Amino acid sequence: MAFGFDITDLVKPAPEENVLEAVIDNSWDVKEQATGATFQWADRNFYANYGGINKNVYLHVAGKLYQTLPLYSSLNTTGVYVYAQKYNIPARSAEITAQAQVKNEYATPRR
């Protein structure tokens, strides 16, 4: 599942150095913090303990007027979606809709 973090308030301006760090734990005895339960895949018979970051990681730097990312679960944003409807296969046509959420964080709104 994709997730994101807004680190705007934590970034230091240049020339100060910013460091992003990810801690990845693929040990077999990892337990869920709230309940202490082990994860179902943490079983040597299942052997799905791959650990690490196995997908691409991106750092998105945006100004104060920007299109959001589709990460409602963690950033409460809806992002950009493109979808088709009203398909007409014989005519090889469809209605295409594009929707985008744009945030304007300037003190004075800009267009």
N, C-alpha and C positions, 0 to 999 in steps of 0.2 A: 504494500500500500504506500502510495506517495504521501509525504508529509512535508511541512515547511515550518520555518520559524522566522518571524519578523525580528531582525536584530538591529533595526534602525537606531534604537535608543542606546545600544551598546557599542556601536562603531566609533572608533576614535578618528578624528580628522587627520589628514596628512600633515606633516611627515611622520606622525606616530605610527607604530606598527600594530596591526590587527592580526590575531591568530585565531583560526577556527579549528576546533579539535573535536574529534568524534571518538568515543570510547566504545569499542566493540568487544563483547565477551561471548566466546563460543564454548565456554567450559560446560561440561556435562551436568554439573550440579547447580545450574542457575535456577532460581525460584522466583515466582511472581512476588513482588514486594508486599502487596496488600494482604495476600492470603498465605504466602509461604508455599503455595502449590508449585510442583514442578510442571514444566511445559510438556505437553503430550509428545512432542518430537524429541524430547531429551531422553531418549531410550536407545541404548546401544543396538537393540534389535532393529529399530527403525532406521538408524544411521542417516538421519537427515540433518545432522549438525554441521552445516557448512560454514556458518559464522562469517564474519567480515562483511564488507559492503560488496554485494554482487551485482549492483546496478550502477548506472551512471549517476554522478552527483553534479549538480549545477548550482552556481551562485548567481542569482539574478540581482543585478543592480539597477534600480529604477529611480527616476527623478520623482518629483512630487505630483506629477500627472502621468498616470500609467495604466496599462491594462493589467488586471489582476491575474493570478494563477488559479487554476481550477482545484483549489485545496480547501473546500469549505470546512472539513473536519478540524483543521488546525489553524488556518489563517482566516476563516470565516469569509472566504471570497468565492465567487462563482466562476471566474475565469472566462474563457472563450469557448464557445461550442458551435459546431457546424453540423447540420443534419439535413436529411432529405425527407420529403413527404410528397403526397400526390403523384406517386409513380405512374407513368404511362409507358409500360414496357414496349408495346408495338411502335409507339412514336419516339421511343428512346429519349424520354424527357422526364423530368422531375422538378419539383419546386425545392430550391435550396435555401435554407435559412442560416444566417450567421448571427450569433448573439455574443456580445462582449460586455463585461463589466469594466468600467473605467473609474478609477478613483482620482479625485482632485484634492490634494492635501495642501494646496497653497492657502495662505491666510486670506488672501483676496482671490476669489474664484477667477480662473482664466479659461478662455475658450480656445 
